[in-house]
Amino acid sequence: MRRIAVVVLSTLVATGVASIAGAQTPARMSPLEAAAPESGDQSSPGADGSGTGRFLRDVAGDYKHFFSIDTAVWLGVGGAAALAVHPADNALRDDTQGPTGPDTNLGGGAQYGEFYTQVPLALVWWMIGHAADSENGAATGRDLLRAQISAASWTYLAKYSVNRTRPNGDPRSFPSGHASATFATAIVVEEHYGWKLGLPFFAAAAYTGISRIADNKHWASDVVFGAFLGVASGRTVTVRLRGKKVAVSPWAVPGGAGIVLLAGE
């Protein structure tokens, strides 16, 4: 279990470094942001037809704007990280499995990463923000919901395209939907509120990812790529909030290696 914590956790946590490092940097509008779907409308969910229409148009725009240099960087690094972890998949699985099944119980991760948890979280955040007349609160909930739709769409497209067998024998292992969902939530919260609130959500996402390996539901490489896919989805829906460049560098850790992504202007 120690080896899985060192290798996988270091890689997962590295996905949050970019936004945390640049959390205090003021946003600057770029040409890409100007073209991005506008999501500042604070209408409550389902309040009227026009609000619903704007939301659906923004969701459609998210699919278009997912194809960007920023996404290519995150998925490229995520793919490289998953390939780096892939040779250790079996060993990491063996570290968590006893003779009769998982020997480590990491409760709560499976439930937190489910769509039926993440979507209500987004809706409640949106409704509370609207009720409190908080522009940022309502926008955060709205972006959380958009990020879940985007992350789920791309995750399941990859799942059915790759159809990798899970370590427990079930189908559609790659990438981890729990990882993509929770990391999408974490990056949206961080983009809106900064690293102080974002960090606990990244910690919860990393815990969720590791729990999927410990529960024998996913290979480590599934979780690693799912995390990067979730971050890419969340960054797509919040592109208007930042004007930062991304730099990639290796990160050496005891027993393995990770990747650091640094953001700045």
Residue, then its C-alpha position, 0 to 999 in steps of 0.5 A: m500500500r505504501r508503494i501505491a500511495v507514493v507513486v499514484l498519489s504523487t501523480l494525482v496531486a501533481t494535476g492540481v499544481a498548475s492552478i494552485a501555483g497560479a491561484q493568486t495571479p489575476a485573470r487576463m482575457s485572451p482571444l480564446e477566452a473571448a470566444a469561449p461560451e459565456s457562463g456568467d448568467q445567474s438564472s437558477p436551474g430551470a428558472d425559465g426557458s431562456g436560462t435553460g437555453r443559454f445553459l444548453r448552448d454553453v454545454a454545446g460550446d464546451y464540446k467545441h472548446f474542449f479541442s484546444i491547446d490547453t486540453a492537448v497539453w493536459l491530455g498529452v501529459g496525462g497520457a504520458a503519465a498513464l503510460a509511465v504508470h502502466p508497467a506498474d499496474n499489476a504490481l500496484r494492484d497486487d499491493t492492495q489485494g489479499p488472498t480473498g479480495p481487497d485488503t485495504n478498505l478506503g470507504g467513501g471514495a466510491q460514493y463521492g466519485e459517483f455521478y449521482t453525488q457530483v451532479p447534485l453537489a453542482l445543482v445544490w451549489w448553483m441553487i444556494g448561490h442563486a438564493a444567496d444572490s452570490e454571483n460567484g456561487a451561482a456561477t460555480g455551481r453552473d460550471l460544476l454541472r457543465a464540467q460533470i457533463s463534459a467529463a462524463s461525455w469524454t470519459y465514456l467515449a474513451k471507455y467504449s472506444v478502448n474497452r479495457t478490462r478492469p482488474n476484477g474482470d469487468p469491462r470499460s476500465f479506461p479511464s476512471g470516471h470517478a477520477s475524472a468527475t472528482f478532479a473536474t469538480a476540484i479544478v472548477v472550485e479552485e478556479h473560482y475560489g483559489w487554492k485554499l478551498g480547492l486543495p481539500f477538493f483535490a485531496a478528496a479527488a486523490y483519495t477517490g482515485i486511490s480508493r478505486i485501485a484499492d477496491n480492485k475497480h481500476w488499474a492505476s493508469d486508468v486513474v491517472f489519465g482520468a484525473f487529467l481528463g477531469v482537469a481538462s474538462g473543468r478548465t474548459v468550462t472555466v477558461r474565461l476566468r484565467g489567462k495563464k500559460v502552462a509549463v511542464s516539468p518532471w518531479a522526482v519522488p521517493g520510489g517513483a516519479g511525477i509530473v508538475l504543471l506550473a501556471g502563470e502569466 
